[in-house]
Amino acid sequence: MMIKSKLCICGCGRPIFSNKYSKFCQYKRTDDNYKKPVRLKRVELKKSTKPIPKRSEKRIEDDRVYMIEKDSRSDKANGKSLICYLSGEEILYKSGKHTFDLHHLGNKIETKLLEFDKCVNCKRHYHNILHDWKVEKLLELNWYKYFLAKLKIEHKSMWLKEMRKQLKAGLITITEYNNL
């Protein structure tokens, strides 16, 4: 048995919402006491006066200090070529400055962003690949093998961190990792 809903009195064929009118015909409704149309109150939304900043003031200041460090490293080279730590290639020199990134050998968390003693110069292309690609694909690249060999000699703890990535990816076994 199907229950029939009551229909709007204006003849639109829609079900009743309130006071014998459908939701869409409420503007036709009149108050019995005053015989004038009932106006629904519109609620105005409060607009935010300030947008949420994309970067905090502290981060903007840290980025400024970071860029000063990059510029000072480029100025120290005095037009000589800088070498990319990751690949061993020469870093380009354009319009009075070298174009490179700083790679943090330690963990780059917010508190260590400005610790430049563990930063090395690297080409942006290789830096992006190092952070974005999976270990399986990185091991196919010659420059990554060069980077691992350099880390093993100069920064043993960071080399072990890279080897842990290989362990997690299942490329080496736990016994191989423990024998390193």
C-alpha positions in Angstrom: 0.0 0.0 0.0 1.5 3.3 -1.0 0.8 6.5 1.0 -0.1 9.5 -1.1 1.4 12.8 0.1 -0.7 15.9 0.2 0.0 18.3 -2.7 0.5 22.0 -2.7 -2.7 24.1 -3.0 -1.2 26.3 -5.7 -1.4 23.4 -8.2 2.3 22.9 -8.8 2.0 19.2 -8.0 4.8 19.2 -5.3 4.3 17.8 -1.8 3.4 20.1 1.0 6.2 21.6 3.0 4.5 24.0 5.4 1.0 25.7 5.7 -0.4 23.9 2.6 2.4 25.1 0.3 5.4 23.4 -1.2 8.9 24.4 -0.4 9.1 26.3 -3.7 5.8 28.1 -3.3 6.3 29.5 0.2 6.6 33.0 -1.2 2.9 32.8 -2.1 1.9 32.1 1.5 0.1 34.9 3.3 -0.3 35.4 7.1 -3.9 34.9 8.2 -3.7 37.9 10.5 -2.2 40.5 8.1 -2.9 39.1 4.7 0.5 40.0 3.4 3.3 37.8 2.0 5.6 36.4 4.6 9.2 37.3 3.9 11.8 34.8 4.9 14.8 36.3 6.7 18.1 36.0 4.9 21.0 35.3 7.1 24.2 37.1 6.0 27.4 35.2 6.3 30.2 36.8 8.1 33.1 37.4 5.7 36.6 36.8 7.0 38.5 40.1 7.2 41.9 38.5 6.8 42.8 35.5 4.6 44.8 32.7 6.1 48.4 33.3 5.2 50.1 30.6 3.1 53.3 31.0 5.0 53.8 32.2 8.5 55.9 35.3 9.3 58.6 33.0 10.9 58.7 30.9 7.8 59.1 33.9 5.6 62.0 35.2 7.7 63.6 31.7 7.6 63.3 31.6 3.8 64.9 35.0 3.6 67.9 33.8 5.7 68.0 30.6 3.6 68.3 32.7 0.4 71.0 34.9 2.0 73.0 31.7 2.7 72.6 30.5 -0.9 73.7 33.9 -2.2 76.7 33.9 0.2 77.8 30.5 -1.0 77.6 31.6 -4.6 79.5 34.8 -3.8 82.3 32.8 -2.0 82.9 30.9 -5.3 83.8 34.2 -7.0 82.7 33.0 -10.4 84.4 29.7 -10.0 82.4 26.5 -10.6 80.6 24.8 -7.8 80.3 21.1 -7.8 77.0 19.3 -7.2 77.4 17.0 -4.1 74.8 14.5 -5.4 76.1 14.0 -9.0 79.6 15.5 -9.0 78.7 17.7 -12.0 79.4 21.4 -12.3 76.6 23.8 -11.2 75.5 26.4 -13.8 76.5 30.1 -13.3 73.9 32.5 -14.7 73.7 36.3 -14.4 76.1 36.6 -11.6 74.7 33.8 -9.4 74.9 30.0 -9.3 71.6 28.1 -9.7 71.5 25.4 -7.0 69.7 24.1 -4.0 70.9 23.3 -0.5 70.4 19.6 0.5 70.2 18.9 4.2 72.1 15.8 5.0 70.5 15.6 8.4 66.7 15.6 8.9 65.3 18.8 7.6 62.7 19.6 10.2 61.5 23.1 11.0 64.0 23.6 13.8 67.0 22.5 11.7 66.1 24.5 8.5 68.7 27.1 9.2 71.5 24.7 10.3 73.8 25.2 7.3 76.7 23.1 8.6 75.1 19.9 7.3 73.9 21.5 4.0 75.5 20.6 0.7 75.2 22.3 -2.7 73.3 20.3 -5.3 71.5 20.8 -8.7 67.8 21.4 -8.3 67.0 18.6 -10.8 68.9 15.9 -8.8 67.6 17.3 -5.5 64.0 16.9 -6.7 64.6 13.4 -7.9 66.3 12.4 -4.7 63.2 13.5 -2.6 60.5 12.4 -5.0 61.5 9.1 -6.5 61.3 5.7 -4.9 64.5 3.9 -3.9 64.1 1.2 -6.5 64.2 3.8 -9.3 67.0 5.7 -7.7 69.3 2.7 -7.6 69.1 2.5 -11.4 70.8 5.9 -11.6 74.6 6.3 -11.7 74.7 9.6 -9.9 72.7 8.1 -6.9 75.3 5.3 -6.6 78.0 8.0 -6.6 76.1 9.9 -3.9 75.8 6.7 -1.8 79.6 6.0 -2.1 80.4 9.6 -1.1 78.0 9.4 1.9 79.6 6.1 3.1 83.0 7.8 3.3 82.0 11.3 4.6 78.7 10.8 6.6 78.3 7.3 7.8 75.0 8.0 9.7 73.4 9.4 6.7 74.5 6.5 4.5 72.9 4.1 7.0 69.7 6.1 6.8 69.7 5.6 3.0 70.4 1.9 3.5 67.4 1.8 5.9 65.3 3.0 3.0 66.5 0.1 0.9 65.7 -2.3 3.8 62.1 -0.9 4.0 61.7 -1.3 0.3 62.8 -5.0 0.6 65.9 -4.5 -1.6 68.2 -5.8 1.1 67.6 -8.2 4.0 67.9 -7.5 7.7 71.0 -9.6 8.0 72.6 -7.7 5.1 71.7 -4.4 6.9 73.1 -5.6 10.2 76.4 -6.6 8.5 76.9 -3.1 7.1 
